[in-house]
Amino acid sequence: MQIQIDRDHDKPLFLQIVEEVERLVAQGHVPDGHRMPPTRELARQLGVNRNTVVAAYHELDLRGRTTAHTGRGTFVRAGTASGRAGIPWDELLGRTLNATLDLHSVPVQEADISFAMNFPAEDLLPVEAFRGALNRVLENEGARILTYGSPVGYGPLRHWIAESMSTPDAPVTAEEIVITTGSQQAIDLMARALVDPGDTVLMAEPGFPGALSAFQIYGAQVVGLESDVEGIRVDALERALARTPAKVLYVVPNFHNPTGVTMSEARRRAVLEVAARHRLPILEDDSGVDLRFEGEPLPSLYALDEDALTTYVSSFSKKLLPGLRVGWLTGPQPVRQRLVALKQLADCSTSLLLQAALHEFCRQGLLEEHLEKVRKQYRERRDAMVSAMRRYFPDGVHWTEPQGGLVLWVTLPQDMDARELLVEARTRGVVFNAGELFYAASPRRHQMRLTFGATPPQEIRRGIKILGEILSRSAGRGTEHRRDQEAVPLV
Amino acid sequence: MQIQIDRDHDKPLFLQIVEEVERLVAQGHVPDGHRMPPTRELARQLGVNRNTVVAAYHELDLRGRTTAHTGRGTFVRAGTASGRAGIPWDELLGRTLNATLDLHSVPVQEADISFAMNFPAEDLLPVEAFRGALNRVLENEGARILTYGSPVGYGPLRHWIAESMSTPDAPVTAEEIVITTGSQQAIDLMARALVDPGDTVLMAEPGFPGALSAFQIYGAQVVGLESDVEGIRVDALERALARTPAKVLYVVPNFHNPTGVTMSEARRRAVLEVAARHRLPILEDDSGVDLRFEGEPLPSLYALDEDALTTYVSSFSKKLLPGLRVGWLTGPQPVRQRLVALKQLADCSTSLLLQAALHEFCRQGLLEEHLEKVRKQYRERRDAMVSAMRRYFPDGVHWTEPQGGLVLWVTLPQDMDARELLVEARTRGVVFNAGELFYAASPRRHQMRLTFGATPPQEIRRGIKILGEILSRSAGRGTEHRRDQEAVPLV
């Protein structure tokens, strides 16, 4: 197989290999069923890193040009770009879907030190306590808890959540709680219920890609709103609404992902006032709630809202265990009613067993115990990151200092490109997310998200020192973006 | 509160109460915040069954006319049909959603003997064995298994499924398997990826409401195809395709829900041939696979398909544990690629813990052990139902005798209405699903689905005897359809 690559070309090497193979197949130089050379062999032949060939083969597989059989090798599928039968899949499945697909191809960023994973601290997960809760539930409830649950969720858990959300001014009843398969499902259902193609959706920019894409996939035009240290700017909201009416405003009031900013109470009230005036529904994503490690908790928009504008979603993923996939929503009755119907079609119901175990865990006060422990640790980790940045990052680099949550936002000097920094950092074992991932349009290149929740303080210091060294040399010129094995959750 | 009802009217009593309350509120006779009388009191006052009032209050709550506070009562929300703020929710959330909502309001059918729940046998669920698997996974894997999983699913489980699906002629690799949150999610994702409003979707009629509604919710025009004892009729398929091209054909080849019919191998091949000629994608729902209790297993359409038309979905819900919410799909690479992206937006990933425990369970051979046990029991239950029907059902009633699965289909004499039978049966503690639930359009009234999987043989005989007595008297005149507490999964 005569593959030509050009080291001086801008195009990533792995992509050059992909396109060469496609060319050879298209021109009939390589027959259907041809076995591709082993990655090690092709890497040696081309004089490139083996990972480059692995990435190329993975991309070829993604494009349907090859089929991989474990242990047997990778085989060419000639003329099969759209499936053997000539079903025009790309056309059938096209539409809005393809436009956003790229956003979901976030490569796994494996590295010694990852500031890329917005995961809770794995070393602090309450494995034994949760195992106890699971066992108690299975002992007490038996088979009943292993069958289908109601689409609205497990009664006792709904009750517990309602109690925990209730305030004297804003009581919440169990009937008002709908359990979802993580908060991502709640966002997706809301997007599905509200968005018609071409509708405008408003959200802070940079913003959470999981919400951004969920809206875009249904054809929404996402308009990014500028934020400051108190959250979404009211003037930006007013300007956007003056231009075009919007279907929904997506808000992350506490420890915003990716910026880490918390919306002040005054700003919450101001946003609600504007929304009420414009009859603008609000989707409040409060997945970070309870991860506050300093300052007083603020009332949610949902609690402040006297006009039934707000649908509230949250989850146990960040504050407890991502693997449960248990979140919830509440909001105006007509919204809840439709979202339950959609939820039923989306996955019938959320695992009853995990809901019951979670309820058992919470009921025993173990969640509060866990939160006390992790809040302290997350605060230490944030402090470690911030003080290391002060020490190692050169002048001209700025960052947010969140009062809670697991992420912060770094702004580099204007002329720097976070992707280039990432390429070099990765060679030294450190990864993060370049800021462009968090923009709907016109991404800024000189920003990045660092997560600190999942990394112990000592590792944080070591990683920030490495980033600081690269930044100080203002370096980073490589352009090859690797795609590794699998996509990761957009969290 | 002056509520007028008319016992001789066709309209169900509970609905009359609902509309009376709405009228009184609209005309200002009842103020905002007014406390509704306790159900017992209103029932006495109107001389109706208390359950009728409970159903009416539930409906009022669903419609947003009242708010229930546990322990405090039910309160009128005047002028609040669409939320306090005057956000026109019904308009915003309307569109295709409302049109299908009714289908999802299947009332919980609690009764002494339920032939309505398409659930596996609760008394046979392997609670202790699964608990063992959960504990082993948590001991061996620890925190790692409680964090986010990959959107494509847990590697070892994908591998196990691929092996179990592989045949010498049609090998399947782990890379080709995508884990979903039950097979319902796979169907929903496929519908989302393929259907544009107005597209035609083909499926057997009567058909599975969970698929029917999943297609309709995205705006599909579902065209029902006639089946015979070998499955979907080829002439019906040809005729439908001659009228209009379709986006997808949905097929349940084994132990079809609701008819119980299995598609013969010849019919599978014939359907594939027609589909290939028309370049028609197929969605094969094989959730019942492995629940065969007699006759030889047949190759799936996916395995027979040489034209990459078929996307295959299945699940562990019926054959093992519904509460896991673990299903899977495989199919042409372009389909898989898009569905993984959509899945990620739908719920990030399926619970890693449950996937790992399931893999542990399967790896130890416990699934095969479980299947051997339940197949035998399900066969006994089917036999009990069929022989009781022979004994107790009057002439003119016909039924299918499935070779596997959990359901069968009964056809009454043309002039009978299964809903009327249901009303009377319920008063005697027996419930089932009237056949109309399984039709997209023009439902036939003289059919019903009976499920036998979840009911022990003795109960089956007792329930069929009761149905037989009612049928023999050709009775059943009540018209009131009750809505109880909560909707159930459409399974």
Interface residues (C-beta under 8 A of the other chain):
Chain A: D61 L62 G64 T67 A68 H69 T70 S82 G83 R84 A85 G86 I87 P88 W89 D90 L92 L93 R95 L97 N98 T100 L101 H104 F119 P120 E122 D123 L125 V127 F130 R131 L134 N135 L138 G142 A143 R144 I145 L146 T147 Y148 G149 S150 P151 V152 P171 T173 A174 E175 T180 T181 G182 Q184 Q185 D188 A193 L194 D196 G210 S213 A214 I217 K247 A276 R279 P281 E306 D307 A308 L309 S317 L321 P322 G323 L324 R325 P332 Q333 P334 V335 Q337 R338 V340 A341 L342 Q344 L345 A346 D347 C348 S349 T350 S351 L352 L353 L354 E486 A487 V488 P489 L490 V491
Chain B: D61 L62 G64 A68 H69 T70 S82 G83 R84 A85 G86 I87 P88 W89 D90 L92 L93 R95 L97 N98 T100 L101 H104 F119 P120 E122 D123 L125 V127 F130 R131 L134 N135 L138 G142 A143 R144 I145 L146 T147 Y148 G149 S150 P151 V152 P171 T173 A174 E175 T180 T181 G182 Q184 Q185 D188 A193 L194 D196 G210 S213 A214 I217 K247 A276 R279 P281 E306 D307 A308 L309 S317 L321 P322 G323 L324 R325 P332 Q333 P334 V335 Q337 R338 V340 A341 L342 Q344 L345 A346 D347 C348 S349 T350 S351 L352 L353 L354 E486 A487 V488 P489 L490 V491
